[in-house]
Every structure is written in C-alpha cells, then in structure tokens.
Amino acid sequence: MNNITLIGMPGVGKSTLGVVLAKVLGFQFLDSDLLIQKQEKRRLHRIIAEEGIERFKEIENRVNASIDVTDTVIATGGSVVYGQEAMEHLKSVGKVVYLKLSYKELKKRLGNLKGRGVVLKEGQTLLDLYEERIPLYEKYADIVVDEENKSLESALQAVLDALNQEKE
C-alpha cells in the first residue's frame, strides 16, 4: 500500500500540509484525530479529561492500528508515536514522514495546548514533551523533512522531493 503518514509535534502542520499534499498527489486525506473523535463520539480533550492520558493513548493506538486505506495521506496526532502497534502498522502500509521543527519555532506556533487535545502529563512542559517525543519521531520516520523557516509551499515541495528520492 502506498500511503503517506505524517508524524510530528502538534503545530508542525500535519493536517494543513497533509490536505495540500493529498490534492497534489491525487490521494485521499485522513486526519486520524478526527477518526478517533468520530469513533469515540467526543472531542480529544474530553477523552483525555474523562479517561486519562494512558487510556487515551490506548484508544489512539487502537484506532491508528486499524486504519485500512490506500493512496491516502494520513495526518496523525502528535502522540501517535507512543503506540508501537499503530506505528508498525502505519509503516507497513506506506511511508512515514516526520515533519521536524525546532522547539523555538514550535513554541511560537502553539496556543492553548489542552484545547488542542495535546497529551501532557501533570507538571509536564512543552519542552519536556518535545524532548520526550523527538527520539520516537526519529525512530519511526522513513523520511525527515525539516520545516524550519519554510512556508507551506516550500515545506510541501520538500516533502515531494523527499518522496521522489525514495522512489529512485
């Protein structure tokens, strides 16, 4: 299967870039956070508030591990990399692209983390989360695209170039 799964921190543009990438490639687009909300019949921040972080990660892992699509760009939630089963599945059905951004730039882009459904443990800062997740993104990525100082168009081109290099 030739899907493209986008991973990375919240705010790097997985959903925004994913929609445009899908249009350019003639693929479908799937936002796995929306899929979780549809299956659970509630928003991410409510799931986290009502079920707790560990249960949310289990739900996220289950939903992402069950995605069965082809020719689709999949934008995942930033915490998808905590689910080994989900990540192995996503790697088996296509390429995993890590959209990388510096902490400094990420902090500028992000507003209210809790409203975004971001998985933050009690007392955990954005920097803590960033440092915890970077090794996981790097572990699962087939392709890494650095988005630093890139517009949407130049980030899109960088992803397309990286995907074309993979084919050669």
C-alpha positions as CSV (number, residue, x, y, z in Angstrom):
1,M,0.0,0.0,0.0
2,N,1.3,3.4,-0.8
3,N,0.0,5.7,2.0
4,I,1.9,8.6,3.4
5,T,1.7,9.1,7.2
6,L,2.7,12.5,8.6
7,I,4.1,12.5,12.2
8,G,5.4,15.3,14.3
9,M,4.7,17.6,17.2
10,P,1.3,19.5,17.4
11,G,1.5,22.7,15.4
12,V,4.0,21.5,12.7
13,G,1.3,21.5,10.1
14,K,0.5,17.8,9.6
15,S,-3.2,18.4,8.8
16,T,-2.6,21.6,6.8
17,L,0.2,20.2,4.7
18,G,-1.5,16.8,4.5
19,V,-4.6,18.2,2.8
20,V,-2.5,20.0,0.2
21,L,-0.2,17.0,-0.3
22,A,-3.2,14.8,-0.9
23,K,-4.5,17.2,-3.5
24,V,-1.2,17.4,-5.3
25,L,-0.8,13.6,-5.3
26,G,-4.4,12.8,-6.1
27,F,-4.7,10.9,-2.8
28,Q,-7.4,10.9,-0.2
29,F,-6.8,12.7,3.1
30,L,-7.4,11.2,6.6
31,D,-6.9,13.0,9.9
32,S,-6.6,10.3,12.5
33,D,-7.6,12.7,15.3
34,L,-10.9,13.2,13.6
35,L,-11.2,9.4,13.2
36,I,-10.7,9.0,17.0
37,Q,-13.3,11.7,17.7
38,K,-15.8,10.0,15.4
39,Q,-15.3,6.5,16.8
40,E,-15.4,7.8,20.4
41,K,-18.2,10.3,19.8
42,R,-16.4,13.1,21.7
43,R,-13.5,15.5,21.2
44,L,-9.9,14.6,22.1
45,H,-9.6,16.9,25.1
46,R,-12.8,15.4,26.5
47,I,-11.4,11.9,26.1
48,I,-8.2,12.9,27.9
49,A,-10.2,14.6,30.7
50,E,-12.6,11.7,31.2
51,E,-10.4,8.7,30.5
52,G,-6.9,9.9,31.4
53,I,-3.7,10.1,29.3
54,E,-2.9,6.4,29.4
55,R,-6.4,5.3,28.3
56,F,-6.3,8.0,25.5
57,K,-3.0,6.5,24.2
58,E,-4.6,3.1,24.1
59,I,-7.6,4.4,22.1
60,E,-5.3,6.3,19.8
61,N,-3.1,3.2,19.3
62,R,-6.1,1.0,18.6
63,V,-7.7,3.5,16.1
64,N,-4.4,4.1,14.2
65,A,-3.5,0.4,14.1
66,S,-6.9,-0.3,12.4
67,I,-6.6,2.3,9.6
68,D,-7.2,0.4,6.4
69,V,-6.8,2.7,3.4
70,T,-4.7,3.0,0.2
71,D,-3.5,6.1,-1.7
72,T,-4.1,8.3,1.4
73,V,-2.2,10.9,3.2
74,I,-2.7,10.3,6.9
75,A,-2.2,13.1,9.4
76,T,-1.7,11.7,12.9
77,G,-1.9,13.2,16.3
78,G,1.4,14.1,17.8
79,S,1.2,11.3,20.4
80,V,0.7,8.5,17.8
81,V,4.4,7.5,18.3
82,Y,3.6,6.2,21.8
83,G,1.7,3.4,20.2
84,Q,4.1,0.8,18.9
85,E,1.4,-1.3,17.3
86,A,0.0,1.7,15.4
87,M,3.4,2.9,14.2
88,E,4.4,-0.6,13.0
89,H,1.1,-0.8,11.1
90,L,1.4,2.7,9.6
91,K,5.0,1.9,8.4
92,S,3.7,-1.4,6.9
93,V,1.1,0.4,4.7
94,G,3.3,3.2,3.4
95,K,6.0,5.8,4.1
96,V,6.2,7.7,7.5
97,V,7.2,11.3,7.1
98,Y,8.4,13.2,10.2
99,L,7.8,17.0,9.9
100,K,10.5,18.4,12.1
101,L,10.5,21.8,13.7
102,S,12.7,23.5,16.3
103,Y,11.4,23.9,19.8
104,K,11.7,27.7,19.5
105,E,9.6,27.8,16.3
106,L,7.1,25.3,17.6
107,K,6.5,27.4,20.8
108,K,5.7,30.4,18.6
109,R,3.1,28.4,16.6
110,L,1.2,26.8,19.5
111,G,-1.5,28.4,21.6
112,N,-3.6,26.6,24.2
113,L,-2.3,23.0,24.3
114,K,-5.1,21.5,26.3
115,G,-7.7,22.8,23.9
116,R,-5.8,21.0,21.1
117,G,-6.1,17.7,22.8
118,V,-2.3,17.5,23.5
119,V,-1.2,14.7,25.8
120,L,0.6,16.5,28.6
121,K,1.2,14.7,31.9
122,E,0.8,16.7,35.2
123,G,3.6,19.2,35.5
124,Q,5.0,18.4,32.1
125,T,6.0,21.4,29.9
126,L,6.0,21.7,26.2
127,L,9.8,21.4,26.2
128,D,9.6,18.2,28.3
129,L,7.2,16.8,25.7
130,Y,9.3,17.9,22.8
131,E,12.4,16.3,24.2
132,E,10.5,13.1,25.0
133,R,9.0,12.7,21.6
134,I,11.8,13.7,19.2
135,P,13.6,10.3,19.6
136,L,10.3,8.5,18.9
137,Y,9.6,10.6,15.7
138,E,13.2,9.9,14.5
139,K,12.9,6.2,15.3
140,Y,9.7,5.6,13.2
141,A,10.4,8.1,10.4
142,D,11.2,6.8,6.9
143,I,11.8,10.4,5.8
144,V,12.6,13.5,7.9
145,V,11.6,16.9,6.5
146,D,12.9,20.0,8.3
147,E,10.3,22.7,8.2
148,E,12.4,25.4,9.8
149,N,11.9,28.7,8.1
150,K,9.7,27.1,5.4
151,S,6.4,28.4,4.1
152,L,3.6,25.8,3.4
153,E,4.6,25.8,-0.3
154,S,8.3,25.2,0.4
155,A,7.6,22.5,3.1
156,L,5.3,20.8,0.6
157,Q,8.0,20.9,-2.0
158,A,10.5,19.4,0.5
159,V,8.1,16.5,1.2
160,L,7.5,15.9,-2.5
161,D,11.3,16.0,-3.2
162,A,12.0,13.6,-0.4
163,L,9.2,11.2,-1.6
164,N,10.6,11.3,-5.1
165,Q,14.2,10.5,-3.8
166,E,12.7,7.5,-2.0
167,K,11.3,6.1,-5.3
168,E,14.7,6.3,-7.1
